[in-house]
Amino acid sequence: MESLEAELERARGLPVDELADAIESIGFECTRCGGCCTGYAPDEPGGAPAGEGKGEADAPADPDAPADREPHTATVFPDEVRDVAAAAEERFGEPYDWRDVARPMPFGLSETDGGEQRGETFEWALATDDCGDCAFYEEADGTGACTVHDSRPLICRTYPFSVALDGTSQPMGEAVDAEGIVRAHECEGLGREVSRGDAEALAASLKERAVRELEEAIGVRDGYDPAAAERADGDVVVFDSEGPKEADGTPVDGN
């Protein structure tokens, strides 16, 4: 396995035109079905990777999600949390804090008998509503929309695609198609014709996401502090590239 630094240099050198060629070959058009923004039943494709959804000891579900659905899970970078909060405030005219936008990624956390989460995790996930859907998803007449579309995180901009580099993530389970280094994940919009301009824009975002994921991974690794849990006020510590944080996004005291 290559070092994260080596993979980062590889990501920075990815030719956007070749990524766009791969996206064109696979084909994609968003149908606004909402499948990548909503919670899902355990027997449906999408959502958390197999074995990492609700009911798993090391991946507790959102306690507010209905019993027959697993919550939408999408990673978000620290600066994206602030961007989404600002966009939501402008859209809805009311303040949004960290907890309104993001929650600790559940993977790796444990659950107490009382249903409380505890432990360490290394990513943030977009907040979800009581149904397990993204808190910023809305639907009208069967058509989905993002209420902060222009400020949506890179994971949302690039779905259903990812790149096959060590240190990058693949959203919503295993790939169902691939072309070169580009992977495609479960989505009803796959296989549809995509314009060259849209393919290039998607490819540029896909490259940016790969770079950001690796930069984030390096920052988390270099800033990891095993003693942070002892200084934390709560039972959950999230390590991101800015250092250890409480579950509400505030830095752990002493960071």
N, C-alpha and C positions, 0 to 999 in steps of 0.2 A: 504494500500500500504506500502510495506517495505521501509525503508530508503535506500538511495543510497549506504551507507556504508554496510548495510546488504546484499543488492543485489550484491555488489562487492565481499564480502566474499563468497557468494553463487557461483558467477561466477568463482572465483579462485579455488573452490572445485569441479567444474564440471569434472566428469570422462571422459577422452578423449575416452576410449574404448566404453562407452555407447553412446557418441555422434556419434562415428563411426558406431556402430550398427544401429542407427537411419538412418544415411546416406545410409548405405547399404540397409536397408529395403525400403527406398524411391527410391533409385537408381538415378544415375546421371552420365552423360558423356558429357563433353563440345563438342558441334558440331561446334564451331567456326563460329556460324551464325552472331555474332555481335549484337544480340538483346539487350544485357545488356550494350553495349558500345555506342549505337547510339541514336539519337533523334528519336521521333516516332510521327506518326499521332495521333490526339486526340482520334480516335476510335480504336486504337490498344492497346493491353495490354502492361504493362511495363512502365518504366519511373517514373515520379513523382506520388505519391499517388493520388487517385481520389480527385478532388477538389483542388489540390495544383499545378496544371500546369498552362500553359499560359492562360491569360485572367482573372485570379482570382485577385481581388483587392489586396489581401494580399500576392500574389505570382507572381510578374511580371516576364515575360519571358525574356530570353536573347534577347536584342534588335536586335542582329545580326541574330537570327534564322529566317528561312522562316516562313511566316504567317501560313502555314498549318502543322507545326511540333512543338512539344514541345521539349525543350532541354534535353539531357541526364543529370541526376543529381545523383552524387555519392559523398558521404561524404569522406573527407580526413583529417587526423590528421595533426597538424602543422609540426611534424618531418617528416611525409610522404611527405609533400610538398617539403621539402628540399631534401629528398632522390630521389624523382622523378626528381627534377630539376638537381641534380647531374648526374643521369642516362641519362637524355636527353642530357645534355652537352657532356657526353662521347660518346653517340650514334651519335649525329649530329655535334659535333665539334664546337658548338657555345654556348654562354652564355644563360642561362635560368633564369629569375628572378621569383619572387613569382607570379606575374600576368600571367606569361606564363603557370603556373601549376594550379593555384586555383583562384576561384572567391568567393565572399561572397555568402553563401547559400541564394537563393532568398526568401525562406519561411519566412514570418514575415516582409519583407520590403514592403514599399509602392512605388508608382511611381508618379512622378510629371507630370504636363501637358506636359512638354517638354520631357518626356520619361526617366528622370534620376531617379535612385533609391535613396532612403533615408531611414534611420531608423537603427535599431539594429537587428543583427542576431547572432546566437550562433554556427555556423558551417561554414566550408569551403566546397565548392564543386569543383570537378575537372573542369578545364577549358574546354570549348567547342569551336568548330569551327563555321563557318557561317551557317552550316547545323544543328547545335545543337548536333553534335556527339562529343564524347570525343576527345580532342585535340591530344591524343596519340594513337588513333585507326587508323589502316590502313587496306585496303581490296584489295585483288588481286584475280581475277577470282571467286568472290563470297565467298572467305574464309577470315575471319577476323583475325587480329593479333594485339597485343599490342606492341608498339615500345619500351616500358620500362618494358617488361613483368617481368623480374627478380626483379624489384623494385616496382611493382604495389602495390597499397594500399590494406589493409586487406579487405575492402569492395569488392574489385574486386577478391581477392583470394578466398573468401568464397561464392560468389554468385553462386547459388540462395538460399543459406541457411541463416537462422538466428536462434537465440535462444530466447525463450519466457521468458525474464526477464524484470522487470520494469527498465527503464533507458537505455535499448538497442534499437537499431533501427531495423525496418524491411524494407529492400530496395524494391523499385519498387512495392508498393501496398500491398494488403492483401495476406496472405498465401493461396496457392491453395492445399497444402497437409501438413500433420504434423505427426510426430512420437515422442511421448513423448514431451520433451522440444524443439525439433528441428522443425523449420518451413521451408517449401519449397515455393518458390515464382515462378511466371510465368517464364518458361524456356522450350524450346523444348527439352533440354537434360535430363529432369526429366524422371524417370522410366527406364532408361537404366542401364545395369549392370555396377557396379563399383568394382574395385579390393579392397581387404582389405587394401593394402598399401596406395592407393589413398584416401580411406575413412578415414583412420587414419590421413593422412597428412591434409586433409581438416578439420577434426574434431579438430586437434590441432590449426589450424589457426582460426577456428570458436570460440574456447575457448579464444584464445588470443584477438580476436576482441571484444568479450563480455567484457573482463576485461578492455581493452583499452577504450571502449565506456563509461564504468562506471567511470573509472579514469578521463576521459576527462570531463564528466558531473559534477563530484565533483569539479574538478579544475575550471570549468566555474562558478559554483555556488559560490565557495568560493572567487573567484577573481572578481566577478561582481562589477562594479563601475558605478552607474547611472550617475555620473558627467562626465564620459569619453566623452560623445557626445559633451559636451560644450567645451572640450579641443581639439577635433578632427579637423583636417584641412578640411576633406571631410564631405559628408552628410551621409556616411555609417560607422558604427562601428561594427566590428566583435569581439565578446567575445569568446576566446578559452582558453584553460588551461594555456596558457602563459600570459594571460592578454588581455586588449582591443587593437585592431589593426585597422589601416586604411584599406581601401579596397585593397591597394597594399601590405599589409602584414607588414608594418612598425608599430612599437609600437606607440600607442597614446602618445603624449608628456606628461610627468609626470608620466607614468606607471613605 
